[in-house]
Amino acid sequence: MEGQENFEHIKERFITADLDDKVKIYTSVQGLSVDQYKELLKYFPIKHLVTLEKAMS
């Protein structure tokens, strides 16, 4: 399952990334399912969600 392996790689990068890189990864990765985006959000610091929201608008 190549897509799942790719997502696991993205998730590992996301978990270890600093805040700026988390935002870049989240806003630039394409082709993820809603559930995969939700999975990444579990590893995003909740107090910085405004930063992510601004980057997405």
Backbone as CSV, one residue per row, in Angstrom:
resi,resn,N_x,N_y,N_z,CA_x,CA_y,CA_z,C_x,C_y,C_z
1,MET,0.837,-1.178,0.000,0.000,0.000,0.000,0.885,1.245,0.000
2,GLU,1.230,1.695,-1.158,2.181,2.791,-1.307,1.681,4.093,-0.691
3,GLY,0.414,4.414,-0.861,-0.132,5.636,-0.296,-0.003,5.697,1.211
4,GLN,-0.251,4.585,1.878,-0.148,4.542,3.338,1.302,4.691,3.780
5,GLU,2.226,4.060,3.061,3.650,4.205,3.386,4.076,5.651,3.222
6,ASN,3.619,6.299,2.172,3.935,7.699,1.937,3.377,8.551,3.073
7,PHE,2.158,8.266,3.503,1.573,9.029,4.595,2.367,8.837,5.881
8,GLU,2.801,7.617,6.153,3.598,7.362,7.361,4.890,8.182,7.338
9,HIS,5.495,8.292,6.181,6.711,9.102,6.037,6.388,10.577,6.307
10,ILE,5.312,11.059,5.732,4.877,12.444,5.956,4.598,12.664,7.433
11,LYS,3.910,11.711,8.061,3.566,11.842,9.481,4.822,11.908,10.346
12,GLU,5.805,11.073,10.054,7.054,11.092,10.826,7.757,12.441,10.677
13,ARG,7.801,12.962,9.451,8.407,14.286,9.227,7.632,15.350,9.993
14,PHE,6.314,15.246,9.970,5.455,16.224,10.632,5.684,16.216,12.141
15,ILE,5.755,15.041,12.724,5.923,14.907,14.173,7.225,15.551,14.629
16,THR,8.294,15.384,13.866,9.599,15.886,14.285,9.874,17.319,13.835
17,ALA,8.993,17.880,13.012,9.210,19.229,12.474,8.952,20.297,13.535
18,ASP,9.595,21.457,13.336,9.275,22.593,14.199,7.963,23.212,13.704
19,LEU,7.491,24.221,14.394,6.172,24.785,14.081,6.076,25.269,12.635
20,ASP,7.067,26.021,12.180,7.027,26.536,10.810,6.970,25.412,9.790
21,ASP,7.761,24.375,10.007,7.758,23.251,9.071,6.459,22.455,9.145
22,LYS,5.871,22.346,10.334,4.565,21.687,10.452,3.545,22.415,9.573
23,VAL,3.549,23.742,9.647,2.614,24.534,8.845,2.887,24.317,7.360
24,LYS,4.159,24.344,6.962,4.517,24.132,5.550,4.065,22.763,5.064
25,ILE,4.336,21.739,5.860,3.945,20.378,5.470,2.431,20.281,5.350
26,TYR,1.725,20.762,6.366,0.262,20.632,6.389,-0.382,21.353,5.213
27,THR,0.155,22.522,4.859,-0.474,23.318,3.800,0.013,22.949,2.407
28,SER,1.095,22.178,2.299,1.622,21.884,0.965,1.392,20.452,0.498
29,VAL,1.184,19.538,1.427,0.962,18.132,1.048,-0.402,18.016,0.390
30,GLN,-0.431,17.290,-0.724,-1.686,17.107,-1.446,-2.053,15.634,-1.515
31,GLY,-3.317,15.382,-1.702,-3.778,14.021,-1.912,-4.054,13.225,-0.652
32,LEU,-4.050,13.888,0.511,-4.374,13.176,1.743,-5.886,13.119,1.929
33,SER,-6.318,12.111,2.637,-7.742,12.020,2.965,-8.032,12.921,4.166
34,VAL,-9.301,13.169,4.405,-9.706,13.966,5.566,-9.166,13.322,6.842
35,ASP,-9.266,12.006,6.938,-8.775,11.305,8.129,-7.263,11.475,8.302
36,GLN,-6.524,11.495,7.195,-5.074,11.689,7.287,-4.750,13.100,7.765
37,TYR,-5.471,14.102,7.270,-5.268,15.469,7.764,-5.593,15.551,9.255
38,LYS,-6.663,14.885,9.670,-7.024,14.865,11.095,-5.931,14.198,11.921
39,GLU,-5.347,13.143,11.384,-4.262,12.444,12.066,-3.079,13.386,12.279
40,LEU,-2.733,14.171,11.263,-1.627,15.123,11.413,-1.947,16.168,12.481
41,LEU,-3.187,16.597,12.528,-3.557,17.616,13.514,-3.351,17.152,14.948
42,LYS,-3.390,15.850,15.167,-3.138,15.318,16.513,-1.741,15.689,16.998
43,TYR,-0.843,15.943,16.065,0.545,16.235,16.409,0.872,17.719,16.260
44,PHE,-0.151,18.537,16.094,0.048,19.980,15.964,-0.263,20.630,17.306
45,PRO,0.615,21.504,17.785,0.362,22.138,19.095,-0.901,22.997,19.056
46,ILE,-1.863,22.635,19.875,-3.182,23.269,19.841,-3.111,24.773,20.058
47,LYS,-2.167,25.231,20.842,-2.084,26.669,21.118,-1.642,27.461,19.884
48,HIS,-1.177,26.775,18.852,-0.725,27.447,17.629,-1.670,27.214,16.448
49,LEU,-2.871,26.738,16.707,-3.811,26.482,15.611,-4.140,27.746,14.822
50,VAL,-4.131,28.911,15.477,-4.398,30.165,14.772,-3.356,30.374,13.672
51,THR,-2.106,30.031,13.962,-1.041,30.156,12.960,-1.360,29.298,11.742
52,LEU,-1.813,28.081,11.964,-2.169,27.189,10.871,-3.368,27.718,10.112
53,GLU,-4.368,28.202,10.831,-5.564,28.746,10.184,-5.200,29.916,9.270
54,LYS,-4.330,30.803,9.746,-3.900,31.953,8.932,-3.178,31.489,7.674
55,ALA,-2.339,30.488,7.811,-1.576,29.978,6.666,-2.486,29.347,5.627
56,MET,-3.613,28.818,6.066,-4.524,28.137,5.146,-5.492,29.081,4.459
57,SER,-5.588,30.306,4.935,-6.565,31.214,4.322,-5.947,32.125,3.293
